[in-house]
Amino acid sequence: MRIQLANLSPSDIRRVVLEGPSGGRIWGWGWNKNEAVAVEDHMTAEFRNRTGVTGSTAELFVGADENFLNQTFTLTVTYADGKPGNPDDPIQYNRKDKPHRVTFTVTSVTSATAAMPAVANANQPQFQAYSEPQDLATGKSRIRIVPGSLPTTSAIVKARLGNQHGTTWDMDLSDGNLYQLKYDAGAGRFDFLPVRDERGSNLTLVLTFADGKKAFARFAGVESDINRRYPDSRIGETAWDVNSAASLISALNAQKPLIQLQSGSYTFNGPLTLNYPVRIKAAPGVTVTLTFALNNTNYGSAGAFVVNSSHVALDGFAIRFQGYTDVLGSPPDGWAVIRGKTDDQDVDVSITNLDVEAPRPGPSEPHQKALDLMHFDDKDSGVISGNVLKGGSVVLGHGPWLVADNKYLGAVARTTAQSFLAGYHLHDVVIRGNDLRQEEAEGYALRFFSFGSSDHGRWFNLAIENNKVRAGIGNPPTITPRSGEIAPRSCCSSSICRDSRGSRRRSPRMATWSGFPTSRGPSRKPATSSRF
């Protein structure tokens, strides 16, 4: 949605805030440092087209995630020379001599799914380009420039490709960068690694030429499978049987691609690192338990597995721990039973049909934060399905992800899990058919799903449907802590919670969930359940 501003004062602007109807959505642009109400607590706005710091006109752009026709908004402009007023209320950062707050009503239809306009800037030259089918060998998506359509014969020196959802690829990035746009001048073709299926999307390619000219093309995206970004060496291989911890470690050291676990209990003294495409699966009809003996030397960031490769699958076995969490000392942020390697770009991660129980505190240990069950980072993607899980959160970044048909049994005794699922920057995520309840007394799982954590407005294509949130999940009743303990507490009383601490408070774009509109979490006491 574009908002045109006029009669601005000839002074530097500190912040622009747009408030939706009835105190709902808030968009913000401006300075963040040392602000009592930081702009990163709001959804993203873009303030553009003002001439220097004295221009009297400008434009504000915000994402319209529904039809705002006939709805009333309040716009507040804060200038750098304004009086501080009440530091807890951005509306009271009063301008010395001019009012800076205006209320207006939207007179045009807005749509979250509207296609981009045919022309972004009538004064900017255009050329023609189109998407080609994904290269199945390299996994790269391709764009072809129509011969003769460029406005100049000068060489292309810069290029940027963008989709509708905030992802950009640049030509000047180094080899190996996920967001590199590679140009083959002889073929008139650009290659890039997809981050999602771009069917139905509009792509924009902007070129800069050696003679200083610029031009752009806008065209439709095509089908792309991100799992093809990296080769899957497991295809066509034969399963390798193992029947002990030692034989499993040997198989991993030999990089066997398909490992089949025979019946038994396998004990390890540290987590297993998976740094090549591998599937570890229990043999049909057998019971397999992998037990990890906790100590204070071998458990840096993970309890059971470190996933450091694309095309990794874990299927059909149980994960348990010997010992208590006190031997771990203070686990680092992001510690999880199954941990994706930081700053990796792993696709086709599959966690299915596992029975996972996180480490628990010892009898004399105080109430504490539940250790996470899984933690995956930006650019990881895959499937988490059919598991039985007990412990802290499953943390996901970006996507695509499918989280389906899992049974979450809450936190272990004397721990608090902030949520079953936590996510940031998520896109193309389906959360379906999960069943949640709190099983152990003195364990507290405070909500179903929390999102935020420095979200930069990249939420889209998020579906939450047919999940059951049973009695026991939600804010706990008043708890009398043991001596020296702090009672578990939630920053949010909703089963679906936007974490506003350092985040942009935005509802996911193009998101759907079924259930009661307020997403209010059930009390622990009533014997009821809620469906999302």
MOLINSUL-V785032 format. One record per pair of residues at least 4 apart in sequence whose ideal C-beta (glycine too) atoms are under 6 Angstrom apart, sorted by sequence separation. I is the first residue (numbers start at 1). J is the second residue. If there is no record, write none. Layout:
i->{I & I}
j->{J & J}
This chain:
i->{20 & 51 & 64 & 78 & 163 & 173 & 209 & 243 & 274 & 282 & 302 & 323 & 331 & 361 & 376 & 411 & 469 & 481 & 499 & 20 & 50 & 95 & 135 & 184 & 242 & 251 & 307 & 396 & 492 & 500 & 32 & 86 & 162 & 173 & 208 & 242 & 282 & 411 & 481 & 522 & 19 & 32 & 85 & 134 & 173 & 183 & 361 & 438 & 498 & 32 & 50 & 85 & 160 & 161 & 207 & 251 & 479 & 522 & 18 & 30 & 49 & 85 & 181 & 182 & 242 & 49 & 132 & 160 & 169 & 171 & 206 & 17 & 28 & 48 & 82 & 83 & 170 & 181 & 240 & 292 & 131 & 132 & 159 & 169 & 171 & 205 & 292 & 359 & 408 & 16 & 47 & 82 & 158 & 358 & 16 & 28 & 129 & 130 & 204 & 15 & 27 & 45 & 46 & 76 & 78 & 178 & 304 & 358 & 475 & 14 & 26 & 27 & 29 & 79 & 129 & 202 & 203 & 240 & 373 & 420 & 515 & 14 & 28 & 45 & 242 & 356 & 515 & 27 & 29 & 128 & 203 & 373 & 381 & 475 & 239 & 240 & 241 & 243 & 337 & 373 & 378 & 379 & 381 & 383 & 384 & 385 & 386 & 387 & 388 & 389 & 390 & 513 & 161 & 201 & 237 & 372 & 374 & 375 & 376 & 377 & 378 & 381 & 385 & 128 & 237 & 239 & 241 & 245 & 255 & 257 & 258 & 259 & 260 & 261 & 262 & 337 & 370 & 371 & 372 & 373 & 448 & 127 & 159 & 245 & 370 & 77 & 127 & 169 & 198 & 234 & 245 & 260 & 263 & 372 & 496 & 199 & 233 & 234 & 263 & 265 & 266 & 267 & 268 & 269 & 393 & 495 & 76 & 392 & 494 & 125 & 197 & 198 & 393 & 469 & 494 & 495 & 75 & 197 & 261 & 294 & 394 & 395 & 396 & 397 & 398 & 399 & 413 & 494 & 167 & 270 & 397 & 399 & 400 & 401 & 402 & 403 & 404 & 405 & 406 & 407 & 408 & 410 & 412 & 414 & 415 & 416 & 417 & 418 & 419 & 420 & 421 & 422 & 423 & 445 & 74 & 269 & 288 & 289 & 290 & 291 & 292 & 293 & 294 & 299 & 393 & 399 & 404 & 410 & 413 & 424 & 194 & 399 & 409 & 413 & 419 & 16 & 271 & 289 & 291 & 296 & 412 & 419 & 424 & 194 & 277 & 295 & 350 & 411 & 444 & 72 & 271 & 272 & 273 & 274 & 275 & 276 & 294 & 296 & 304 & 305 & 306 & 307 & 308 & 349 & 350 & 351 & 352 & 353 & 354 & 355 & 356 & 357 & 358 & 410 & 411 & 425 & 426 & 427 & 428 & 429 & 430 & 431 & 432 & 433 & 434 & 435 & 436 & 437 & 271 & 275 & 277 & 278 & 279 & 280 & 281 & 282 & 301 & 303 & 325 & 345 & 346 & 347 & 348 & 352 & 358 & 411 & 427 & 432 & 438 & 27 & 71 & 271 & 273 & 274 & 281 & 282 & 342 & 410 & 437 & 438 & 193 & 310 & 325 & 326 & 336 & 337 & 338 & 339 & 340 & 426 & 69 & 164 & 302 & 310 & 311 & 312 & 313 & 314 & 315 & 316 & 318 & 319 & 320 & 324 & 340 & 436 & 68 & 163 & 164 & 274 & 301 & 310 & 315 & 321 & 324 & 336 & 326 & 336 & 69 & 163 & 340 & 12 & 334 & 370 & 67 & 68 & 162 & 307 & 67 & 145 & 234 & 10 & 16 & 18 & 161 & 233 & 444 & 446 & 144 & 232 & 234 & 370 & 64 & 160 & 370 & 452 & 453 & 462 & 65 & 142 & 143 & 367 & 368 & 370 & 448 & 449 & 450 & 452 & 474 & 8 & 159 & 447 & 455 & 474 & 476 & 142 & 450 & 454 & 455 & 459 & 460 & 461 & 462 & 463 & 464 & 465 & 21 & 158 & 447 & 453 & 459 & 460 & 474 & 6 & 21 & 36 & 140 & 141 & 156 & 157 & 452 & 36 & 360 & 472 & 5 & 37 & 140 & 141 & 157 & 361 & 4 & 18 & 19 & 154 & 155 & 471 & 154 & 261 & 471 & 2 & 3 & 18 & 152 & 154 & 471 & 2 & 17 & 152 & 470 & 1 & 16 & 152 & 468 & 469 & 1 & 15 & 468 & 14 & 151 & 467 & 13 & 14 & 11 & 12 & 464 & 11 & 416 & 17 & 447 & 129 & 232 & 230 & 141 & 116 & 115 & 127 & 129 & 9 & 128 & 130 & 139 & 125 & 127 & 129 & 131 & 134 & 139 & 131 & 1 & 229 & 367 & 366 & 227 & 226 & 227 & 178 & 196 & 166 & 165 & 112 & 112 & 44 & 65 & 41 & 43 & 43 & 40}
j->{24 & 55 & 68 & 82 & 167 & 177 & 213 & 247 & 278 & 286 & 306 & 327 & 335 & 365 & 380 & 415 & 473 & 485 & 503 & 25 & 55 & 100 & 140 & 189 & 247 & 256 & 312 & 401 & 497 & 505 & 38 & 92 & 168 & 179 & 214 & 248 & 288 & 417 & 487 & 528 & 26 & 39 & 92 & 141 & 180 & 190 & 368 & 445 & 505 & 40 & 58 & 93 & 168 & 169 & 215 & 259 & 487 & 530 & 27 & 39 & 58 & 94 & 190 & 191 & 251 & 59 & 142 & 170 & 179 & 181 & 216 & 28 & 39 & 59 & 93 & 94 & 181 & 192 & 251 & 303 & 143 & 144 & 171 & 181 & 183 & 217 & 304 & 371 & 420 & 29 & 60 & 95 & 171 & 371 & 30 & 42 & 143 & 144 & 218 & 30 & 42 & 60 & 61 & 91 & 93 & 193 & 319 & 373 & 490 & 30 & 42 & 43 & 45 & 95 & 145 & 218 & 219 & 256 & 389 & 436 & 531 & 31 & 45 & 62 & 259 & 373 & 532 & 45 & 47 & 146 & 221 & 391 & 399 & 493 & 258 & 259 & 260 & 262 & 356 & 392 & 397 & 398 & 400 & 402 & 403 & 404 & 405 & 406 & 407 & 408 & 409 & 532 & 181 & 221 & 257 & 392 & 394 & 395 & 396 & 397 & 398 & 401 & 405 & 149 & 258 & 260 & 262 & 266 & 276 & 278 & 279 & 280 & 281 & 282 & 283 & 358 & 391 & 392 & 393 & 394 & 469 & 149 & 181 & 267 & 392 & 100 & 150 & 192 & 221 & 257 & 268 & 283 & 286 & 395 & 519 & 223 & 257 & 258 & 287 & 289 & 290 & 291 & 292 & 293 & 417 & 519 & 101 & 417 & 519 & 151 & 223 & 224 & 419 & 495 & 520 & 521 & 102 & 224 & 288 & 321 & 421 & 422 & 423 & 424 & 425 & 426 & 440 & 521 & 195 & 298 & 425 & 427 & 428 & 429 & 430 & 431 & 432 & 433 & 434 & 435 & 436 & 438 & 440 & 442 & 443 & 444 & 445 & 446 & 447 & 448 & 449 & 450 & 451 & 473 & 103 & 298 & 317 & 318 & 319 & 320 & 321 & 322 & 323 & 328 & 422 & 428 & 433 & 439 & 442 & 453 & 224 & 429 & 439 & 443 & 449 & 47 & 302 & 320 & 322 & 327 & 443 & 450 & 455 & 226 & 309 & 327 & 382 & 443 & 476 & 105 & 304 & 305 & 306 & 307 & 308 & 309 & 327 & 329 & 337 & 338 & 339 & 340 & 341 & 382 & 383 & 384 & 385 & 386 & 387 & 388 & 389 & 390 & 391 & 443 & 444 & 458 & 459 & 460 & 461 & 462 & 463 & 464 & 465 & 466 & 467 & 468 & 469 & 470 & 305 & 309 & 311 & 312 & 313 & 314 & 315 & 316 & 335 & 337 & 359 & 379 & 380 & 381 & 382 & 386 & 392 & 445 & 461 & 466 & 472 & 62 & 106 & 306 & 308 & 309 & 316 & 317 & 377 & 445 & 472 & 473 & 229 & 346 & 361 & 362 & 372 & 373 & 374 & 375 & 376 & 462 & 106 & 201 & 339 & 347 & 348 & 349 & 350 & 351 & 352 & 353 & 355 & 356 & 357 & 361 & 377 & 473 & 106 & 201 & 202 & 312 & 339 & 348 & 353 & 359 & 362 & 374 & 365 & 375 & 109 & 203 & 380 & 53 & 375 & 411 & 109 & 110 & 204 & 349 & 110 & 188 & 277 & 54 & 60 & 62 & 205 & 277 & 488 & 490 & 189 & 277 & 279 & 415 & 110 & 206 & 416 & 498 & 499 & 508 & 112 & 189 & 190 & 414 & 415 & 417 & 495 & 496 & 497 & 499 & 521 & 56 & 207 & 495 & 503 & 522 & 524 & 191 & 499 & 503 & 504 & 508 & 509 & 510 & 511 & 512 & 513 & 514 & 71 & 208 & 497 & 503 & 509 & 510 & 524 & 57 & 72 & 87 & 191 & 192 & 207 & 208 & 503 & 88 & 412 & 524 & 58 & 90 & 193 & 194 & 210 & 414 & 59 & 73 & 74 & 209 & 210 & 526 & 210 & 317 & 527 & 59 & 60 & 75 & 209 & 211 & 528 & 61 & 76 & 211 & 529 & 62 & 77 & 213 & 529 & 530 & 64 & 78 & 531 & 78 & 215 & 532 & 79 & 80 & 79 & 80 & 532 & 81 & 488 & 90 & 521 & 205 & 311 & 310 & 224 & 202 & 202 & 215 & 217 & 98 & 217 & 219 & 228 & 215 & 217 & 219 & 221 & 224 & 229 & 222 & 110 & 347 & 485 & 485 & 347 & 347 & 348 & 345 & 428 & 458 & 460 & 509 & 510 & 457 & 509 & 500 & 504 & 506 & 504}
